[in-house]
Amino acid sequence: MGDTEYRNVRLTEDAYQRLNARKRGGESISDTIDRIAGERSLLDLAGVLTDAEAETMRDAIRE
């Protein structure tokens, strides 16, 4: 197994079930956590648009 280090993590049953539900075929729980932790959040987009650009988008969506 090389230089891989392992940690024990305690999860509530509910948290484990939600995590397990997000597993893809062939993924381990560690693989799933790596994938989810690497996903971008909508918060990463904060500040990308100017207020004027955001308002233009809102108007377009309303139409």
C-alpha positions as CSV (number, residue, x, y, z in Angstrom):
1,M,0.0,0.0,0.0
2,G,3.0,2.3,-0.2
3,D,3.2,5.5,1.7
4,T,-0.5,6.0,2.1
5,E,-1.5,7.1,5.6
6,Y,-4.9,6.2,7.0
7,R,-7.1,8.0,9.6
8,N,-10.2,6.9,11.4
9,V,-13.1,9.2,11.1
10,R,-16.3,8.9,13.2
11,L,-19.6,9.7,11.3
12,T,-23.1,9.6,12.5
13,E,-25.2,6.9,10.8
14,D,-27.1,9.6,8.9
15,A,-23.9,11.2,7.6
16,Y,-22.6,7.8,6.6
17,Q,-25.8,6.9,4.8
18,R,-25.8,10.2,2.9
19,L,-22.1,9.7,1.9
20,N,-22.7,6.1,0.9
21,A,-25.6,7.2,-1.3
22,R,-23.2,9.5,-3.2
23,K,-20.8,6.6,-4.0
24,R,-20.4,5.7,-7.6
25,G,-19.8,2.2,-8.8
26,G,-16.4,0.9,-7.8
27,E,-15.7,3.9,-5.5
28,S,-14.5,3.4,-1.9
29,I,-15.7,5.8,0.7
30,S,-12.3,7.5,0.5
31,D,-12.7,7.9,-3.2
32,T,-16.1,9.4,-2.7
33,I,-14.8,11.9,-0.1
34,D,-12.0,12.9,-2.5
35,R,-14.4,13.5,-5.3
36,I,-16.9,15.5,-3.2
37,A,-14.2,17.5,-1.5
38,G,-12.8,18.5,-4.8
39,E,-16.2,19.7,-6.2
40,R,-16.5,23.4,-6.7
41,S,-19.0,25.3,-4.6
42,L,-21.3,28.0,-5.9
43,L,-19.6,30.2,-3.4
44,D,-16.4,29.9,-5.5
45,L,-18.2,32.1,-8.1
46,A,-18.8,34.9,-5.7
47,G,-17.4,38.1,-7.1
48,V,-16.9,36.8,-10.6
49,L,-19.5,39.1,-12.1
50,T,-19.8,42.9,-11.5
51,D,-23.1,44.1,-10.1
52,A,-24.1,45.4,-13.5
53,E,-23.3,42.0,-15.1
54,A,-25.3,40.2,-12.5
55,E,-28.3,42.6,-13.0
56,T,-28.1,42.0,-16.7
57,M,-28.3,38.2,-16.1
58,R,-31.2,38.6,-13.7
59,D,-33.1,40.6,-16.3
60,A,-32.4,38.0,-18.9
61,I,-33.6,35.2,-16.6
62,R,-36.8,37.1,-15.8
63,E,-37.6,37.5,-19.5
